[in-house]
């Protein structure tokens, strides 16, 4: 039995099933087993009007696809015969055994029905609804009326679904509608025909766009169990329109009942009573156990407002966020606010400004893609800076297909840190970074305030260009300042590092005295700059260990060019190597490993196998020029037959501590290194050229 498809009303739904039994009809009314029988069914004349808006009782008529399920000791499906009228029909099927019977429309699975997932397509459209009803525990089924009166006369009961109709004047200025719901604080509604109760019922809507002054009419199936909202109990009708959430709270002085078998109507005629109730986040409480969940741009915009001075507030992405066309105001952690943002593997794309201005807290498990940022001052795509007296942890970050241009301390991920930074597992790919001063593929400037130290571990810059129009330019970091910062286990690969000024390196433009670069590689990178340009570290005052450059090239347009470092002073460099092309041209102080060596350095267990070229006098296979005494260079190898180990010294004898080294091409570098006592725990000697373990 399907609700009459008229211009007034259609209902479509499943009804919760109940298994029933009934008194067996007289034997002469039931054919022999295996034979077919015909049953006669009527709909009461009282259910003749299509009721929505006229009467509230549901009205339905038969259709050509209708079936009935009869359940007794056996279960059979009966199909409608041709020649039915709107209120009378015959059905045929195999006889059902038993003494009590239950009759289901459309079938006996209605006991598992629930009303979630309803979708209405079009305003005042009823095609999503279907009718469901049952006669239970009656004594016969061969001829019956689908009504409560007939069921009661035959010892059973009748049940059917209800319908909730909303007639609403929508909020002023809204036009596109996607959901309507009704909710109470307590669990008062039925989610189906069972005993389970819920706080709310909802209906999704599609293809509903209203004109000015047009009411929104929405239809929702409800249970055959009647839900009672006691008098004085507030309930809320919520409407999602144009991506925002609006609500009206209502309270009645008498009980409100969502009756079965009826159309229950809620009318909201005043559009000015809607209140903007758009959730600030998809869910969550901002705690570590229950972070705020971000699924929209609007949620992301609310992050800054939720931060609190002196305590951490927790956020997690629940979806990818596309910022295309948005003028973004970066989140700021000024005033001791602490941000904890977990990307949960999601992506924020098309940022036009740094995600965070001043970062204090944690950002992790996040991908940034297709950002394009041009700003004045300090800049990074994830964050502009970590201020003094702040601590930041940045981990598991992927940055790709992006660009950033700023005027000072510019990095792909972070512009500058003056506080304590812990960065790990950060990869920057196909991203261009440019700055007037201090440019790094990952971080522009690792600075410090007081004794605050920072660490960068497992950070990579791949397939992009880092450029600076002034000094300090590096594939990883432009400059690392003079405290015990550590950059380790990092990689720069297939990139271009270029500057018109000085202090340019494949990994670091400059490494200051107390800082270290450890276990890091530069591979197939084109590096060019002015003074102090090198394959790994432009100017080195600190410690470098187990680092290398392979492939690519280094070129300087002025002076001091090195395959590994251009200008070390009081530096310690151990267990490192350079195998790259060193293009000296006509400049001075060119070396396969070191360009110009200032006093106080210790360089041990290192080798170069570079292609070194140049026309100046101070060009050497390992060291281009020694400017002052006091450097110790020992147990190092220059794999070169044409150039001297040291190209020149400022004053005779300044190379007196350059001892126990080898220059030449006899045998293999691995054999020479082993003969010098290099550690097999550090080096792999299986090939002609040693590799770091």
Secondary structure, DSSP 8 states (H G I E B T S, - for coil): -B---SSS---B--------------GGGS--TT-EEEEEEE--TTS-S--TTT-SB---B--TT-EEEEESSSEEEEEE-TT--SSEEEEEEE---SSSEEEEES-GGGGG-B-TT-EEESTT--TT-B--EEEEEES--SEEESSHHHHHHTT-EEEE-EEEEEEE---TT--BEEEEEEEESS--EESBSSS-EESEEEEEEES-B--TT--EEEEEEE-SS-EEE-TT--EEEEEEETTEEEEEEE--SS-EEE-TTBEEEEEE--GGG-EE---SSSB--SSSSS-EEE-SHHHHHTHHHH-BBTBEEEEEE-S-EE-TT-----B--GGGBEEEEE-TT-EEE--SS-SEEE--EEEEEEEEES-EEE-SSEEESSEEEE-TT-EEEEEEEEEES-EEEESEEEESSEEEESSEEEEEEEEEES-EEEESS-EESSEEEE--STT---EEEEEEEES-EEEESSS-EESSEEEE-SSS-EEES-EEES-EEEESSS-EESSEEEE-TT-EEES-EEES-EEEESSSEESSEEEE-SEEES-EEEEEEEEESSEEEESSEEEESS-EEES-EEEEEEE-TT-EEEESSEEEE-TT-EEES-EE--EEE-SSSSEESSEEEE-SS--EEES-EE--SSS-SB--BSSTTTTTTEES-EES-SS-HHHHHHHTT--TTTEE-SSSS-EE-
